[in-house]
Amino acid sequence: MDLYTATGPVTNVGARLCGTATEGQILLGPETAERLGGKFHLKYMGPVSLKNVCDPVEVWEAKPDRRTAPR
């Protein structure tokens, strides 16, 4: 038996964003984008309707910073 299990709306949104992303793409919801905004280049993608989520979710894509990306 698992000691901890993540459930609830945040987990559902995260799973839906992961399922919506294309290969290599990182999509973020508003709370994560706000926390990471100064550390990554974020591209606003607009509101996205996700399965089993009542309201559209504001989505950002995390883009690599070419100056700091590993080579």
N, CA, C and O atoms as a DFTB+ gen file, in Angstrom:
284 C
 N C O
     1  1       0.839      -1.186       0.000
     2  2       0.000       0.000       0.000
     3  2       0.884       1.249       0.000
     4  3       1.865       1.324       0.740
     5  1       0.528       2.227      -0.835
     6  2       1.267       3.485      -0.874
     7  2       1.033       4.269       0.409
     8  3      -0.087       4.341       0.914
     9  1       2.098       4.850       0.922
    10  2       1.990       5.650       2.129
    11  2       1.328       6.989       1.837
    12  3       0.549       7.496       2.643
    13  1       1.652       7.568       0.651
    14  2       1.082       8.852       0.260
    15  2       0.513       8.735      -1.144
    16  3       1.111       8.102      -2.013
    17  1      -0.622       9.336      -1.360
    18  2      -1.232       9.372      -2.682
    19  2      -1.698      10.795      -2.950
    20  3      -2.410      11.392      -2.142
    21  1      -1.291      11.327      -4.086
    22  2      -1.724      12.675      -4.469
    23  2      -3.071      12.574      -5.167
    24  3      -3.230      11.805      -6.115
    25  1      -4.036      13.350      -4.698
    26  2      -5.359      13.367      -5.311
    27  2      -5.900      14.789      -5.288
    28  3      -5.330      15.679      -4.656
    29  1      -6.992      14.982      -5.980
    30  2      -7.661      16.270      -5.937
    31  2      -7.511      17.067      -7.213
    32  3      -6.901      16.603      -8.176
    33  1      -8.073      18.282      -7.222
    34  2      -8.103      19.092      -8.441
    35  2      -6.721      19.497      -8.954
    36  3      -6.515      19.551     -10.166
    37  1      -5.782      19.781      -8.072
    38  2      -4.448      20.187      -8.531
    39  2      -3.767      19.030      -9.255
    40  3      -3.132      19.226     -10.290
    41  1      -3.900      17.836      -8.712
    42  2      -3.328      16.650      -9.349
    43  2      -3.991      16.400     -10.692
    44  3      -3.314      16.059     -11.662
    45  1      -5.298      16.566     -10.761
    46  2      -6.029      16.374     -12.014
    47  2      -5.572      17.378     -13.074
    48  3      -5.335      16.998     -14.220
    49  1      -5.448      18.648     -12.704
    50  2      -4.994      19.670     -13.663
    51  2      -3.581      19.339     -14.142
    52  3      -3.296      19.437     -15.335
    53  1      -2.701      18.951     -13.231
    54  2      -1.340      18.588     -13.612
    55  2      -1.311      17.434     -14.598
    56  3      -0.566      17.466     -15.577
    57  1      -2.118      16.417     -14.341
    58  2      -2.182      15.268     -15.245
    59  2      -2.739      15.671     -16.605
    60  3      -2.254      15.205     -17.636
    61  1      -3.743      16.525     -16.617
    62  2      -4.339      16.971     -17.888
    63  2      -3.365      17.844     -18.680
    64  3      -3.294      17.734     -19.904
    65  1      -2.620      18.701     -18.001
    66  2      -1.617      19.515     -18.696
    67  2      -0.540      18.622     -19.300
    68  3      -0.088      18.851     -20.422
    69  1      -0.135      17.609     -18.550
    70  2       0.866      16.672     -19.059
    71  2       0.338      15.956     -20.301
    72  3       1.074      15.769     -21.270
    73  1      -0.923      15.558     -20.276
    74  2      -1.525      14.885     -21.421
    75  2      -1.730      15.797     -22.617
    76  3      -1.791      15.325     -23.753
    77  1      -1.837      17.086     -22.378
    78  2      -2.037      18.068     -23.446
    79  2      -0.712      18.451     -24.115
    80  3      -0.682      18.793     -25.297
    81  1       0.370      18.391     -23.355
    82  2       1.682      18.811     -23.860
    83  2       2.170      17.888     -24.975
    84  3       1.893      16.689     -24.980
    85  1       2.898      18.474     -25.909
    86  2       3.545      17.684     -26.954
    87  2       4.892      17.187     -26.419
    88  3       5.323      17.597     -25.341
    89  1       5.546      16.317     -27.163
    90  2       6.820      15.752     -26.717
    91  2       7.840      16.860     -26.441
    92  3       8.099      17.709     -27.294
    93  1       8.407      16.837     -25.244
    94  2       9.407      17.826     -24.860
    95  2       8.848      19.145     -24.359
    96  3       9.608      20.019     -23.942
    97  1       7.537      19.301     -24.393
    98  2       6.900      20.551     -23.971
    99  2       6.557      20.480     -22.487
   100  3       6.119      19.441     -21.994
   101  1       6.756      21.591     -21.777
   102  2       6.410      21.679     -20.362
   103  2       5.344      22.752     -20.205
   104  3       5.599      23.932     -20.444
   105  1       4.142      22.333     -19.798
   106  2       3.038      23.266     -19.589
   107  2       2.826      23.479     -18.102
   108  3       2.957      22.552     -17.302
   109  1       2.498      24.713     -17.742
   110  2       2.320      25.094     -16.349
   111  2       0.979      25.770     -16.143
   112  3       0.494      26.500     -17.008
   113  1       0.386      25.517     -14.985
   114  2      -0.804      26.239     -14.580
   115  2      -0.403      27.571     -13.958
   116  3       0.786      27.856     -13.821
   117  1      -1.382      28.388     -13.580
   118  2      -1.092      29.744     -13.107
   119  2      -0.250      29.813     -11.833
   120  3       0.632      30.665     -11.730
   121  1      -0.504      28.939     -10.867
   122  2       0.250      29.006      -9.614
   123  2       1.724      28.683      -9.840
   124  3       2.600      29.368      -9.312
   125  1       1.993      27.649     -10.617
   126  2       3.380      27.271     -10.895
   127  2       4.068      28.338     -11.730
   128  3       5.224      28.679     -11.477
   129  1       3.367      28.864     -12.721
   130  2       3.947      29.916     -13.567
   131  2       4.319      31.137     -12.727
   132  3       5.366      31.746     -12.945
   133  1       3.471      31.494     -11.775
   134  2       3.752      32.650     -10.919
   135  2       5.005      32.414     -10.080
   136  3       5.818      33.321      -9.904
   137  1       5.159      31.204      -9.568
   138  2       6.318      30.894      -8.725
   139  2       7.619      30.812      -9.516
   140  3       8.688      31.102      -8.980
   141  1       7.537      30.418     -10.787
   142  2       8.743      30.218     -11.596
   143  2       9.012      31.340     -12.586
   144  3      10.025      31.316     -13.286
   145  1       8.129      32.316     -12.653
   146  2       8.213      33.353     -13.673
   147  2       9.549      34.049     -13.813
   148  3       9.959      34.361     -14.931
   149  1      10.231      34.300     -12.728
   150  2      11.505      34.992     -12.808
   151  2      12.677      34.085     -13.113
   152  3      13.778      34.566     -13.381
   153  1      12.458      32.774     -13.075
   154  2      13.560      31.830     -13.243
   155  2      13.594      31.175     -14.614
   156  3      14.613      30.609     -15.008
   157  1      12.493      31.246     -15.337
   158  2      12.385      30.629     -16.653
   159  2      11.694      31.594     -17.605
   160  3      10.934      32.464     -17.179
   161  1      11.960      31.435     -18.885
   162  2      11.211      32.184     -19.892
   163  2       9.880      31.466     -20.062
   164  3       9.854      30.288     -20.418
   165  1       8.777      32.160     -19.812
   166  2       7.450      31.562     -19.932
   167  2       6.690      32.205     -21.078
   168  3       6.694      33.426     -21.237
   169  1       6.046      31.382     -21.863
   170  2       5.216      31.858     -22.971
   171  2       3.759      31.601     -22.603
   172  3       3.367      30.461     -22.355
   173  1       2.961      32.663     -22.568
   174  2       1.544      32.526     -22.239
   175  2       0.816      31.856     -23.395
   176  3       0.907      32.301     -24.539
   177  1       0.098      30.789     -23.090
   178  2      -0.618      30.024     -24.112
   179  2      -2.116      30.341     -24.127
   180  3      -2.825      29.965     -25.061
   181  1      -2.595      31.040     -23.080
   182  2      -4.012      31.362     -23.007
   183  2      -4.794      30.329     -22.224
   184  3      -4.223      29.371     -21.702
   185  1      -6.108      30.523     -22.140
   186  2      -6.948      29.573     -21.419
   187  2      -7.132      28.296     -22.238
   188  3      -7.318      28.339     -23.454
   189  1      -7.077      27.163     -21.541
   190  2      -7.226      25.862     -22.185
   191  2      -8.301      25.084     -21.437
   192  3      -8.283      25.023     -20.208
   193  1      -9.233      24.490     -22.170
   194  2     -10.249      23.627     -21.568
   195  2      -9.657      22.235     -21.398
   196  3      -9.121      21.654     -22.341
   197  1      -9.762      21.712     -20.183
   198  2      -9.216      20.400     -19.870
   199  2     -10.331      19.460     -19.435
   200  3     -11.289      19.882     -18.788
   201  1     -10.206      18.196     -19.788
   202  2     -11.204      17.185     -19.439
   203  2     -11.360      17.108     -17.916
   204  3     -10.371      17.098     -17.183
   205  1     -12.598      17.054     -17.457
   206  2     -12.958      16.942     -16.043
   207  2     -12.521      18.137     -15.192
   208  3     -12.405      18.023     -13.972
   209  1     -12.279      19.279     -15.835
   210  2     -11.978      20.522     -15.119
   211  2     -13.044      21.525     -15.546
   212  3     -13.179      21.826     -16.732
   213  1     -13.798      22.041     -14.579
   214  2     -14.968      22.883     -14.887
   215  2     -14.639      24.113     -15.723
   216  3     -15.277      24.359     -16.747
   217  1     -13.653      24.879     -15.294
   218  2     -13.326      26.139     -15.969
   219  2     -12.032      26.002     -16.767
   220  3     -11.160      25.215     -16.402
   221  1     -11.902      26.766     -17.858
   222  2     -10.628      26.768     -18.587
   223  2      -9.484      27.188     -17.657
   224  3      -9.674      27.993     -16.745
   225  1      -8.315      26.638     -17.900
   226  2      -7.130      26.901     -17.084
   227  2      -6.170      27.780     -17.880
   228  3      -5.878      27.493     -19.041
   229  1      -5.680      28.854     -17.253
   230  2      -4.656      29.696     -17.875
   231  2      -3.369      28.876     -17.921
   232  3      -2.947      28.325     -16.905
   233  1      -2.742      28.793     -19.102
   234  2      -1.592      27.914     -19.286
   235  2      -0.394      28.690     -19.831
   236  3      -0.542      29.570     -20.679
   237  1       0.791      28.351     -19.330
   238  2       2.063      28.882     -19.810
   239  2       2.946      27.714     -20.225
   240  3       2.837      26.611     -19.689
   241  1       3.818      27.977     -21.186
   242  2       4.810      26.986     -21.591
   243  2       6.175      27.459     -21.107
   244  3       6.564      28.601     -21.349
   245  1       6.903      26.576     -20.421
   246  2       8.268      26.886     -19.997
   247  2       9.191      26.657     -21.182
   248  3       9.222      25.571     -21.762
   249  1       9.943      27.695     -21.535
   250  2      10.879      27.624     -22.662
   251  2      12.304      27.653     -22.117
   252  3      12.590      28.391     -21.174
   253  1      13.197      26.859     -22.700
   254  2      14.583      26.885     -22.216
   255  2      15.250      28.221     -22.518
   256  3      15.004      28.842     -23.552
   257  1      16.086      28.638     -21.606
   258  2      16.901      29.833     -21.814
   259  2      18.184      29.375     -22.499
   260  3      19.003      28.688     -21.887
   261  1      18.359      29.741     -23.732
   262  2      19.504      29.256     -24.518
   263  2      20.848      29.657     -23.902
   264  3      21.862      29.004     -24.148
   265  1      20.859      30.713     -23.115
   266  2      22.118      31.152     -22.505
   267  2      22.559      30.224     -21.382
   268  3      23.754      30.098     -21.118
   269  1      21.592      29.562     -20.708
   270  2      21.935      28.727     -19.557
   271  2      21.671      27.250     -19.792
   272  3      21.937      26.435     -18.908
   273  1      21.154      26.882     -20.957
   274  2      20.858      25.473     -21.237
   275  2      22.154      24.675     -21.358
   276  3      23.131      25.158     -21.930
   277  1      22.164      23.434     -20.812
   278  2      23.368      22.610     -20.938
   279  2      23.658      22.278     -22.392
   280  3      22.738      22.146     -23.199
   281  1      24.924      22.143     -22.722
   282  2      25.321      21.827     -24.104
   283  2      25.933      20.473     -24.189
   284  3      26.326      20.041     -25.272
